[in-house]
Amino acid sequence: MIYVLTGILSYLVGCSNMALYLFRLRKVDARAGGSGNLGASNTVILLGWWAGILVAVHDIGKAALCVWAARTLLPEVPYLGAVAGICAVLGHVFPFYLRFHGGKGFASYLGMTLALNWKLALVVLAVIVAVTLLTDYIVAGTTATITIVPIWMGIVHRSLLLAAILLVGTAVIAYVHRMNYVRIFRGTEIGFRSAARGDHRKA
């Protein structure tokens, strides 16, 4: 029962969406351009870097908070923090009040990783930067991260169950990024350097 209650509460926290608040404040249609989702990367594309950073901090923080609260309040319950983190990610991706169509969940996944193992989070941050710069696609860094985290955590903790819990988030994030992979294949995906220069807004 504690897993269910923790999951529900974490899901509800995860449903909070700063990108939605900013888009409505600026009266911008999030689905009118960019990747069309309510996440940090699309906020950067449509509203600029500062708005994107604010969204990223919010999305990272809400998942980290859920993990921290679960591990602090009930430290004796195994893998409760991972369950809380994954449910926060699910809340971000599938918010009930937006017909289950939210952001793509990576920032929240990163926040969960930060709260579970901050050293691993630093490693994956370096991986994100390196892979993104090498490929020019943020989604490439995202894919590398969601692959590394469950494998590494499962090995370090010698737990297939923990790896399986984290793989739920991996599968969901990979699924919602499927169109990014299609756009890369077609050559229509907005590259990191283009987004940073704002070329897409000048066109």
mmCIF file of the C-alpha atoms, coordinates in Angstrom:
data_MODEL
# 
_entry.id   MODEL 
# 
loop_
_atom_site.group_PDB 
_atom_site.id 
_atom_site.type_symbol 
_atom_site.label_atom_id 
_atom_site.label_alt_id 
_atom_site.label_comp_id 
_atom_site.label_asym_id 
_atom_site.label_entity_id 
_atom_site.label_seq_id 
_atom_site.pdbx_PDB_ins_code 
_atom_site.Cartn_x 
_atom_site.Cartn_y 
_atom_site.Cartn_z 
_atom_site.occupancy 
_atom_site.B_iso_or_equiv 
_atom_site.pdbx_formal_charge 
_atom_site.auth_seq_id 
_atom_site.auth_comp_id 
_atom_site.auth_asym_id 
_atom_site.auth_atom_id 
_atom_site.pdbx_PDB_model_num 
ATOM 1   C CA . MET A 1 1   ? 0.000  0.000  0.000   1.00 0.00 ? 1   MET A CA 1 
ATOM 2   C CA . ILE A 1 2   ? 2.831  2.419  0.777   1.00 0.00 ? 2   ILE A CA 1 
ATOM 3   C CA . TYR A 1 3   ? 4.161  1.981  -2.751  1.00 0.00 ? 3   TYR A CA 1 
ATOM 4   C CA . VAL A 1 4   ? 0.741  2.814  -4.195  1.00 0.00 ? 4   VAL A CA 1 
ATOM 5   C CA . LEU A 1 5   ? 0.281  5.919  -2.043  1.00 0.00 ? 5   LEU A CA 1 
ATOM 6   C CA . THR A 1 6   ? 3.805  7.116  -2.754  1.00 0.00 ? 6   THR A CA 1 
ATOM 7   C CA . GLY A 1 7   ? 3.287  6.515  -6.457  1.00 0.00 ? 7   GLY A CA 1 
ATOM 8   C CA . ILE A 1 8   ? 0.031  8.476  -6.555  1.00 0.00 ? 8   ILE A CA 1 
ATOM 9   C CA . LEU A 1 9   ? 1.436  11.445 -4.620  1.00 0.00 ? 9   LEU A CA 1 
ATOM 10  C CA . SER A 1 10  ? 4.589  11.507 -6.731  1.00 0.00 ? 10  SER A CA 1 
ATOM 11  C CA . TYR A 1 11  ? 2.546  11.301 -9.920  1.00 0.00 ? 11  TYR A CA 1 
ATOM 12  C CA . LEU A 1 12  ? 0.493  14.321 -8.839  1.00 0.00 ? 12  LEU A CA 1 
ATOM 13  C CA . VAL A 1 13  ? 3.634  16.310 -8.043  1.00 0.00 ? 13  VAL A CA 1 
ATOM 14  C CA . GLY A 1 14  ? 5.035  15.297 -11.412 1.00 0.00 ? 14  GLY A CA 1 
ATOM 15  C CA . CYS A 1 15  ? 1.936  16.673 -13.148 1.00 0.00 ? 15  CYS A CA 1 
ATOM 16  C CA . SER A 1 16  ? 3.020  20.225 -12.304 1.00 0.00 ? 16  SER A CA 1 
ATOM 17  C CA . ASN A 1 17  ? 4.269  21.748 -15.557 1.00 0.00 ? 17  ASN A CA 1 
ATOM 18  C CA . MET A 1 18  ? 6.224  25.009 -15.574 1.00 0.00 ? 18  MET A CA 1 
ATOM 19  C CA . ALA A 1 19  ? 6.397  25.038 -19.381 1.00 0.00 ? 19  ALA A CA 1 
ATOM 20  C CA . LEU A 1 20  ? 2.607  25.119 -19.541 1.00 0.00 ? 20  LEU A CA 1 
ATOM 21  C CA . TYR A 1 21  ? 2.483  28.021 -17.083 1.00 0.00 ? 21  TYR A CA 1 
ATOM 22  C CA . LEU A 1 22  ? 5.055  30.027 -19.088 1.00 0.00 ? 22  LEU A CA 1 
ATOM 23  C CA . PHE A 1 23  ? 3.469  29.324 -22.465 1.00 0.00 ? 23  PHE A CA 1 
ATOM 24  C CA . ARG A 1 24  ? 0.078  30.443 -21.175 1.00 0.00 ? 24  ARG A CA 1 
ATOM 25  C CA . LEU A 1 25  ? 1.636  33.521 -19.561 1.00 0.00 ? 25  LEU A CA 1 
ATOM 26  C CA . ARG A 1 26  ? 3.322  34.481 -22.822 1.00 0.00 ? 26  ARG A CA 1 
ATOM 27  C CA . LYS A 1 27  ? 0.265  33.408 -24.863 1.00 0.00 ? 27  LYS A CA 1 
ATOM 28  C CA . VAL A 1 28  ? 2.329  31.076 -27.013 1.00 0.00 ? 28  VAL A CA 1 
ATOM 29  C CA . ASP A 1 29  ? 1.017  27.819 -28.451 1.00 0.00 ? 29  ASP A CA 1 
ATOM 30  C CA . ALA A 1 30  ? 3.554  25.179 -27.380 1.00 0.00 ? 30  ALA A CA 1 
ATOM 31  C CA . ARG A 1 31  ? 2.457  22.897 -30.189 1.00 0.00 ? 31  ARG A CA 1 
ATOM 32  C CA . ALA A 1 32  ? 2.758  25.511 -32.923 1.00 0.00 ? 32  ALA A CA 1 
ATOM 33  C CA . GLY A 1 33  ? 6.482  25.031 -33.426 1.00 0.00 ? 33  GLY A CA 1 
ATOM 34  C CA . GLY A 1 34  ? 9.624  23.282 -32.283 1.00 0.00 ? 34  GLY A CA 1 
ATOM 35  C CA . SER A 1 35  ? 9.060  19.758 -31.033 1.00 0.00 ? 35  SER A CA 1 
ATOM 36  C CA . GLY A 1 36  ? 5.511  20.591 -29.963 1.00 0.00 ? 36  GLY A CA 1 
ATOM 37  C CA . ASN A 1 37  ? 5.827  19.340 -26.381 1.00 0.00 ? 37  ASN A CA 1 
ATOM 38  C CA . LEU A 1 38  ? 5.618  20.901 -22.938 1.00 0.00 ? 38  LEU A CA 1 
ATOM 39  C CA . GLY A 1 39  ? 9.206  20.465 -21.829 1.00 0.00 ? 39  GLY A CA 1 
ATOM 40  C CA . ALA A 1 40  ? 12.439 22.374 -21.323 1.00 0.00 ? 40  ALA A CA 1 
ATOM 41  C CA . SER A 1 41  ? 13.925 21.833 -24.792 1.00 0.00 ? 41  SER A CA 1 
ATOM 42  C CA . ASN A 1 42  ? 10.828 23.111 -26.591 1.00 0.00 ? 42  ASN A CA 1 
ATOM 43  C CA . THR A 1 43  ? 10.638 26.047 -24.187 1.00 0.00 ? 43  THR A CA 1 
ATOM 44  C CA . VAL A 1 44  ? 14.176 26.990 -25.219 1.00 0.00 ? 44  VAL A CA 1 
ATOM 45  C CA . ILE A 1 45  ? 13.166 26.782 -28.868 1.00 0.00 ? 45  ILE A CA 1 
ATOM 46  C CA . LEU A 1 46  ? 10.014 28.907 -28.528 1.00 0.00 ? 46  LEU A CA 1 
ATOM 47  C CA . LEU A 1 47  ? 10.658 31.173 -25.526 1.00 0.00 ? 47  LEU A CA 1 
ATOM 48  C CA . GLY A 1 48  ? 14.435 31.340 -25.168 1.00 0.00 ? 48  GLY A CA 1 
ATOM 49  C CA . TRP A 1 49  ? 17.153 30.082 -22.868 1.00 0.00 ? 49  TRP A CA 1 
ATOM 50  C CA . TRP A 1 50  ? 16.082 31.703 -19.596 1.00 0.00 ? 50  TRP A CA 1 
ATOM 51  C CA . ALA A 1 51  ? 12.576 30.292 -19.831 1.00 0.00 ? 51  ALA A CA 1 
ATOM 52  C CA . GLY A 1 52  ? 14.015 26.894 -20.726 1.00 0.00 ? 52  GLY A CA 1 
ATOM 53  C CA . ILE A 1 53  ? 16.352 26.953 -17.734 1.00 0.00 ? 53  ILE A CA 1 
ATOM 54  C CA . LEU A 1 54  ? 13.456 27.804 -15.412 1.00 0.00 ? 54  LEU A CA 1 
ATOM 55  C CA . VAL A 1 55  ? 11.438 24.887 -16.785 1.00 0.00 ? 55  VAL A CA 1 
ATOM 56  C CA . ALA A 1 56  ? 14.405 22.521 -16.461 1.00 0.00 ? 56  ALA A CA 1 
ATOM 57  C CA . VAL A 1 57  ? 15.037 23.508 -12.834 1.00 0.00 ? 57  VAL A CA 1 
ATOM 58  C CA . HIS A 1 58  ? 11.368 22.997 -12.012 1.00 0.00 ? 58  HIS A CA 1 
ATOM 59  C CA . ASP A 1 59  ? 11.176 19.625 -13.752 1.00 0.00 ? 59  ASP A CA 1 
ATOM 60  C CA . ILE A 1 60  ? 14.415 18.385 -12.195 1.00 0.00 ? 60  ILE A CA 1 
ATOM 61  C CA . GLY A 1 61  ? 13.415 19.663 -8.771  1.00 0.00 ? 61  GLY A CA 1 
ATOM 62  C CA . LYS A 1 62  ? 9.978  18.076 -8.582  1.00 0.00 ? 62  LYS A CA 1 
ATOM 63  C CA . ALA A 1 63  ? 11.302 14.571 -9.267  1.00 0.00 ? 63  ALA A CA 1 
ATOM 64  C CA . ALA A 1 64  ? 14.253 15.044 -6.933  1.00 0.00 ? 64  ALA A CA 1 
ATOM 65  C CA . LEU A 1 65  ? 11.858 16.240 -4.227  1.00 0.00 ? 65  LEU A CA 1 
ATOM 66  C CA . CYS A 1 66  ? 9.712  13.130 -4.584  1.00 0.00 ? 66  CYS A CA 1 
ATOM 67  C CA . VAL A 1 67  ? 12.735 10.830 -4.298  1.00 0.00 ? 67  VAL A CA 1 
ATOM 68  C CA . TRP A 1 68  ? 14.155 12.761 -1.356  1.00 0.00 ? 68  TRP A CA 1 
ATOM 69  C CA . ALA A 1 69  ? 10.834 12.772 0.522   1.00 0.00 ? 69  ALA A CA 1 
ATOM 70  C CA . ALA A 1 70  ? 10.285 9.039  0.033   1.00 0.00 ? 70  ALA A CA 1 
ATOM 71  C CA . ARG A 1 71  ? 13.802 8.113  1.124   1.00 0.00 ? 71  ARG A CA 1 
ATOM 72  C CA . THR A 1 72  ? 13.778 10.509 4.069   1.00 0.00 ? 72  THR A CA 1 
ATOM 73  C CA . LEU A 1 73  ? 10.354 9.652  5.460   1.00 0.00 ? 73  LEU A CA 1 
ATOM 74  C CA . LEU A 1 74  ? 10.510 5.898  4.852   1.00 0.00 ? 74  LEU A CA 1 
ATOM 75  C CA . PRO A 1 75  ? 14.178 4.927  4.504   1.00 0.00 ? 75  PRO A CA 1 
ATOM 76  C CA . GLU A 1 76  ? 13.484 1.314  5.455   1.00 0.00 ? 76  GLU A CA 1 
ATOM 77  C CA . VAL A 1 77  ? 11.229 0.644  2.449   1.00 0.00 ? 77  VAL A CA 1 
ATOM 78  C CA . PRO A 1 78  ? 13.371 -0.773 -0.388  1.00 0.00 ? 78  PRO A CA 1 
ATOM 79  C CA . TYR A 1 79  ? 13.471 1.123  -3.692  1.00 0.00 ? 79  TYR A CA 1 
ATOM 80  C CA . LEU A 1 80  ? 10.694 3.500  -2.612  1.00 0.00 ? 80  LEU A CA 1 
ATOM 81  C CA . GLY A 1 81  ? 12.749 6.440  -3.836  1.00 0.00 ? 81  GLY A CA 1 
ATOM 82  C CA . ALA A 1 82  ? 13.028 4.900  -7.300  1.00 0.00 ? 82  ALA A CA 1 
ATOM 83  C CA . VAL A 1 83  ? 9.285  4.273  -7.397  1.00 0.00 ? 83  VAL A CA 1 
ATOM 84  C CA . ALA A 1 84  ? 8.619  7.877  -6.362  1.00 0.00 ? 84  ALA A CA 1 
ATOM 85  C CA . GLY A 1 85  ? 10.995 9.197  -9.000  1.00 0.00 ? 85  GLY A CA 1 
ATOM 86  C CA . ILE A 1 86  ? 9.560  7.114  -11.819 1.00 0.00 ? 86  ILE A CA 1 
ATOM 87  C CA . CYS A 1 87  ? 6.000  8.091  -10.888 1.00 0.00 ? 87  CYS A CA 1 
ATOM 88  C CA . ALA A 1 88  ? 7.019  11.762 -10.924 1.00 0.00 ? 88  ALA A CA 1 
ATOM 89  C CA . VAL A 1 89  ? 8.393  11.207 -14.429 1.00 0.00 ? 89  VAL A CA 1 
ATOM 90  C CA . LEU A 1 90  ? 5.121  9.547  -15.448 1.00 0.00 ? 90  LEU A CA 1 
ATOM 91  C CA . GLY A 1 91  ? 3.197  12.504 -14.057 1.00 0.00 ? 91  GLY A CA 1 
ATOM 92  C CA . HIS A 1 92  ? 5.248  14.875 -16.170 1.00 0.00 ? 92  HIS A CA 1 
ATOM 93  C CA . VAL A 1 93  ? 4.783  12.818 -19.331 1.00 0.00 ? 93  VAL A CA 1 
ATOM 94  C CA . PHE A 1 94  ? 1.138  11.868 -18.759 1.00 0.00 ? 94  PHE A CA 1 
ATOM 95  C CA . PRO A 1 95  ? -0.596 14.668 -16.753 1.00 0.00 ? 95  PRO A CA 1 
ATOM 96  C CA . PHE A 1 96  ? -4.249 13.811 -16.201 1.00 0.00 ? 96  PHE A CA 1 
ATOM 97  C CA . TYR A 1 97  ? -5.463 17.391 -16.727 1.00 0.00 ? 97  TYR A CA 1 
ATOM 98  C CA . LEU A 1 98  ? -3.862 17.625 -20.178 1.00 0.00 ? 98  LEU A CA 1 
ATOM 99  C CA . ARG A 1 99  ? -5.399 14.420 -21.492 1.00 0.00 ? 99  ARG A CA 1 
ATOM 100 C CA . PHE A 1 100 ? -2.167 12.628 -20.576 1.00 0.00 ? 100 PHE A CA 1 
ATOM 101 C CA . HIS A 1 101 ? -0.081 14.646 -23.033 1.00 0.00 ? 101 HIS A CA 1 
ATOM 102 C CA . GLY A 1 102 ? 2.693  16.566 -21.279 1.00 0.00 ? 102 GLY A CA 1 
ATOM 103 C CA . GLY A 1 103 ? 6.452  16.887 -21.624 1.00 0.00 ? 103 GLY A CA 1 
ATOM 104 C CA . LYS A 1 104 ? 8.947  14.207 -22.539 1.00 0.00 ? 104 LYS A CA 1 
ATOM 105 C CA . GLY A 1 105 ? 10.185 13.554 -19.018 1.00 0.00 ? 105 GLY A CA 1 
ATOM 106 C CA . PHE A 1 106 ? 13.955 13.730 -19.397 1.00 0.00 ? 106 PHE A CA 1 
ATOM 107 C CA . ALA A 1 107 ? 14.595 16.601 -16.983 1.00 0.00 ? 107 ALA A CA 1 
ATOM 108 C CA . SER A 1 108 ? 12.500 14.832 -14.350 1.00 0.00 ? 108 SER A CA 1 
ATOM 109 C CA . TYR A 1 109 ? 14.377 11.585 -15.047 1.00 0.00 ? 109 TYR A CA 1 
ATOM 110 C CA . LEU A 1 110 ? 17.601 13.499 -14.483 1.00 0.00 ? 110 LEU A CA 1 
ATOM 111 C CA . GLY A 1 111 ? 16.217 14.933 -11.236 1.00 0.00 ? 111 GLY A CA 1 
ATOM 112 C CA . MET A 1 112 ? 15.338 11.427 -10.060 1.00 0.00 ? 112 MET A CA 1 
ATOM 113 C CA . THR A 1 113 ? 18.882 10.281 -10.875 1.00 0.00 ? 113 THR A CA 1 
ATOM 114 C CA . LEU A 1 114 ? 20.348 13.252 -9.009  1.00 0.00 ? 114 LEU A CA 1 
ATOM 115 C CA . ALA A 1 115 ? 18.416 12.352 -5.854  1.00 0.00 ? 115 ALA A CA 1 
ATOM 116 C CA . LEU A 1 116 ? 19.148 8.630  -6.117  1.00 0.00 ? 116 LEU A CA 1 
ATOM 117 C CA . ASN A 1 117 ? 22.883 8.958  -6.832  1.00 0.00 ? 117 ASN A CA 1 
ATOM 118 C CA . TRP A 1 118 ? 24.349 12.412 -7.306  1.00 0.00 ? 118 TRP A CA 1 
ATOM 119 C CA . LYS A 1 119 ? 27.711 11.042 -8.441  1.00 0.00 ? 119 LYS A CA 1 
ATOM 120 C CA . LEU A 1 120 ? 26.041 9.102  -11.242 1.00 0.00 ? 120 LEU A CA 1 
ATOM 121 C CA . ALA A 1 121 ? 24.072 12.239 -12.117 1.00 0.00 ? 121 ALA A CA 1 
ATOM 122 C CA . LEU A 1 122 ? 27.335 14.157 -12.594 1.00 0.00 ? 122 LEU A CA 1 
ATOM 123 C CA . VAL A 1 123 ? 28.630 11.416 -14.865 1.00 0.00 ? 123 VAL A CA 1 
ATOM 124 C CA . VAL A 1 124 ? 25.504 11.398 -17.020 1.00 0.00 ? 124 VAL A CA 1 
ATOM 125 C CA . LEU A 1 125 ? 25.567 15.193 -17.220 1.00 0.00 ? 125 LEU A CA 1 
ATOM 126 C CA . ALA A 1 126 ? 29.038 14.916 -18.733 1.00 0.00 ? 126 ALA A CA 1 
ATOM 127 C CA . VAL A 1 127 ? 27.724 12.226 -21.091 1.00 0.00 ? 127 VAL A CA 1 
ATOM 128 C CA . ILE A 1 128 ? 24.790 14.435 -22.121 1.00 0.00 ? 128 ILE A CA 1 
ATOM 129 C CA . VAL A 1 129 ? 27.077 17.353 -22.945 1.00 0.00 ? 129 VAL A CA 1 
ATOM 130 C CA . ALA A 1 130 ? 29.605 15.210 -24.812 1.00 0.00 ? 130 ALA A CA 1 
ATOM 131 C CA . VAL A 1 131 ? 27.056 13.249 -26.861 1.00 0.00 ? 131 VAL A CA 1 
ATOM 132 C CA . THR A 1 132 ? 24.963 16.341 -27.630 1.00 0.00 ? 132 THR A CA 1 
ATOM 133 C CA . LEU A 1 133 ? 27.980 18.302 -28.844 1.00 0.00 ? 133 LEU A CA 1 
ATOM 134 C CA . LEU A 1 134 ? 29.256 15.372 -30.903 1.00 0.00 ? 134 LEU A CA 1 
ATOM 135 C CA . THR A 1 135 ? 25.924 14.653 -32.588 1.00 0.00 ? 135 THR A CA 1 
ATOM 136 C CA . ASP A 1 136 ? 24.304 18.132 -32.406 1.00 0.00 ? 136 ASP A CA 1 
ATOM 137 C CA . TYR A 1 137 ? 21.127 16.475 -31.131 1.00 0.00 ? 137 TYR A CA 1 
ATOM 138 C CA . ILE A 1 138 ? 19.898 16.783 -27.546 1.00 0.00 ? 138 ILE A CA 1 
ATOM 139 C CA . VAL A 1 139 ? 17.858 13.597 -27.960 1.00 0.00 ? 139 VAL A CA 1 
ATOM 140 C CA . ALA A 1 140 ? 21.097 11.654 -28.496 1.00 0.00 ? 140 ALA A CA 1 
ATOM 141 C CA . GLY A 1 141 ? 22.323 12.724 -25.056 1.00 0.00 ? 141 GLY A CA 1 
ATOM 142 C CA . THR A 1 142 ? 18.917 11.881 -23.638 1.00 0.00 ? 142 THR A CA 1 
ATOM 143 C CA . THR A 1 143 ? 19.009 8.379  -25.097 1.00 0.00 ? 143 THR A CA 1 
ATOM 144 C CA . ALA A 1 144 ? 22.507 7.727  -23.772 1.00 0.00 ? 144 ALA A CA 1 
ATOM 145 C CA . THR A 1 145 ? 21.455 8.796  -20.279 1.00 0.00 ? 145 THR A CA 1 
ATOM 146 C CA . ILE A 1 146 ? 18.273 6.755  -19.987 1.00 0.00 ? 146 ILE A CA 1 
ATOM 147 C CA . THR A 1 147 ? 20.252 3.740  -21.151 1.00 0.00 ? 147 THR A CA 1 
ATOM 148 C CA . ILE A 1 148 ? 23.136 4.187  -18.722 1.00 0.00 ? 148 ILE A CA 1 
ATOM 149 C CA . VAL A 1 149 ? 21.177 4.921  -15.532 1.00 0.00 ? 149 VAL A CA 1 
ATOM 150 C CA . PRO A 1 150 ? 19.148 1.688  -15.072 1.00 0.00 ? 150 PRO A CA 1 
ATOM 151 C CA . ILE A 1 151 ? 22.073 -0.505 -16.110 1.00 0.00 ? 151 ILE A CA 1 
ATOM 152 C CA . TRP A 1 152 ? 24.509 1.233  -13.777 1.00 0.00 ? 152 TRP A CA 1 
ATOM 153 C CA . MET A 1 153 ? 22.105 1.330  -10.829 1.00 0.00 ? 153 MET A CA 1 
ATOM 154 C CA . GLY A 1 154 ? 21.193 -2.307 -11.303 1.00 0.00 ? 154 GLY A CA 1 
ATOM 155 C CA . ILE A 1 155 ? 24.854 -3.351 -11.344 1.00 0.00 ? 155 ILE A CA 1 
ATOM 156 C CA . VAL A 1 156 ? 25.924 -1.178 -8.405  1.00 0.00 ? 156 VAL A CA 1 
ATOM 157 C CA . HIS A 1 157 ? 23.020 -2.295 -6.207  1.00 0.00 ? 157 HIS A CA 1 
ATOM 158 C CA . ARG A 1 158 ? 23.043 -5.832 -7.610  1.00 0.00 ? 158 ARG A CA 1 
ATOM 159 C CA . SER A 1 159 ? 19.315 -5.619 -8.158  1.00 0.00 ? 159 SER A CA 1 
ATOM 160 C CA . LEU A 1 160 ? 17.396 -6.582 -11.256 1.00 0.00 ? 160 LEU A CA 1 
ATOM 161 C CA . LEU A 1 161 ? 14.254 -5.208 -9.586  1.00 0.00 ? 161 LEU A CA 1 
ATOM 162 C CA . LEU A 1 162 ? 15.761 -1.728 -9.239  1.00 0.00 ? 162 LEU A CA 1 
ATOM 163 C CA . ALA A 1 163 ? 16.934 -1.832 -12.846 1.00 0.00 ? 163 ALA A CA 1 
ATOM 164 C CA . ALA A 1 164 ? 13.443 -2.928 -13.947 1.00 0.00 ? 164 ALA A CA 1 
ATOM 165 C CA . ILE A 1 165 ? 11.801 -0.051 -12.038 1.00 0.00 ? 165 ILE A CA 1 
ATOM 166 C CA . LEU A 1 166 ? 14.111 2.480  -13.683 1.00 0.00 ? 166 LEU A CA 1 
ATOM 167 C CA . LEU A 1 167 ? 13.663 0.857  -17.090 1.00 0.00 ? 167 LEU A CA 1 
ATOM 168 C CA . VAL A 1 168 ? 9.983  1.820  -16.940 1.00 0.00 ? 168 VAL A CA 1 
ATOM 169 C CA . GLY A 1 169 ? 11.062 5.438  -17.175 1.00 0.00 ? 169 GLY A CA 1 
ATOM 170 C CA . THR A 1 170 ? 13.571 4.581  -19.891 1.00 0.00 ? 170 THR A CA 1 
ATOM 171 C CA . ALA A 1 171 ? 10.910 2.889  -22.011 1.00 0.00 ? 171 ALA A CA 1 
ATOM 172 C CA . VAL A 1 172 ? 8.433  5.750  -21.608 1.00 0.00 ? 172 VAL A CA 1 
ATOM 173 C CA . ILE A 1 173 ? 10.969 8.453  -22.454 1.00 0.00 ? 173 ILE A CA 1 
ATOM 174 C CA . ALA A 1 174 ? 12.271 6.529  -25.462 1.00 0.00 ? 174 ALA A CA 1 
ATOM 175 C CA . TYR A 1 175 ? 8.696  6.109  -26.677 1.00 0.00 ? 175 TYR A CA 1 
ATOM 176 C CA . VAL A 1 176 ? 7.751  9.775  -26.413 1.00 0.00 ? 176 VAL A CA 1 
ATOM 177 C CA . HIS A 1 177 ? 10.963 10.728 -28.248 1.00 0.00 ? 177 HIS A CA 1 
ATOM 178 C CA . ARG A 1 178 ? 10.170 8.446  -31.179 1.00 0.00 ? 178 ARG A CA 1 
ATOM 179 C CA . MET A 1 179 ? 9.325  11.357 -33.493 1.00 0.00 ? 179 MET A CA 1 
ATOM 180 C CA . ASN A 1 180 ? 12.673 12.974 -32.706 1.00 0.00 ? 180 ASN A CA 1 
ATOM 181 C CA . TYR A 1 181 ? 14.363 9.872  -34.077 1.00 0.00 ? 181 TYR A CA 1 
ATOM 182 C CA . VAL A 1 182 ? 12.141 10.035 -37.150 1.00 0.00 ? 182 VAL A CA 1 
ATOM 183 C CA . ARG A 1 183 ? 12.996 13.716 -37.709 1.00 0.00 ? 183 ARG A CA 1 
ATOM 184 C CA . ILE A 1 184 ? 16.712 12.977 -37.351 1.00 0.00 ? 184 ILE A CA 1 
ATOM 185 C CA . PHE A 1 185 ? 16.360 10.281 -39.989 1.00 0.00 ? 185 PHE A CA 1 
ATOM 186 C CA . ARG A 1 186 ? 14.507 12.710 -42.259 1.00 0.00 ? 186 ARG A CA 1 
ATOM 187 C CA . GLY A 1 187 ? 16.941 15.538 -41.578 1.00 0.00 ? 187 GLY A CA 1 
ATOM 188 C CA . THR A 1 188 ? 14.294 17.859 -40.130 1.00 0.00 ? 188 THR A CA 1 
ATOM 189 C CA . GLU A 1 189 ? 15.208 17.728 -36.429 1.00 0.00 ? 189 GLU A CA 1 
ATOM 190 C CA . ILE A 1 190 ? 16.331 21.085 -34.992 1.00 0.00 ? 190 ILE A CA 1 
ATOM 191 C CA . GLY A 1 191 ? 19.981 20.734 -33.988 1.00 0.00 ? 191 GLY A CA 1 
ATOM 192 C CA . PHE A 1 192 ? 21.378 21.970 -30.685 1.00 0.00 ? 192 PHE A CA 1 
ATOM 193 C CA . ARG A 1 193 ? 23.551 24.621 -32.320 1.00 0.00 ? 193 ARG A CA 1 
ATOM 194 C CA . SER A 1 194 ? 20.657 25.911 -34.397 1.00 0.00 ? 194 SER A CA 1 
ATOM 195 C CA . ALA A 1 195 ? 18.453 26.159 -31.293 1.00 0.00 ? 195 ALA A CA 1 
ATOM 196 C CA . ALA A 1 196 ? 21.216 27.932 -29.372 1.00 0.00 ? 196 ALA A CA 1 
ATOM 197 C CA . ARG A 1 197 ? 21.637 30.532 -32.144 1.00 0.00 ? 197 ARG A CA 1 
ATOM 198 C CA . GLY A 1 198 ? 17.895 30.959 -32.549 1.00 0.00 ? 198 GLY A CA 1 
ATOM 199 C CA . ASP A 1 199 ? 18.081 30.235 -36.293 1.00 0.00 ? 199 ASP A CA 1 
ATOM 200 C CA . HIS A 1 200 ? 14.669 28.567 -36.216 1.00 0.00 ? 200 HIS A CA 1 
ATOM 201 C CA . ARG A 1 201 ? 13.064 31.792 -34.963 1.00 0.00 ? 201 ARG A CA 1 
ATOM 202 C CA . LYS A 1 202 ? 14.707 33.870 -37.707 1.00 0.00 ? 202 LYS A CA 1 
ATOM 203 C CA . ALA A 1 203 ? 13.425 31.689 -40.528 1.00 0.00 ? 203 ALA A CA 1 
# 
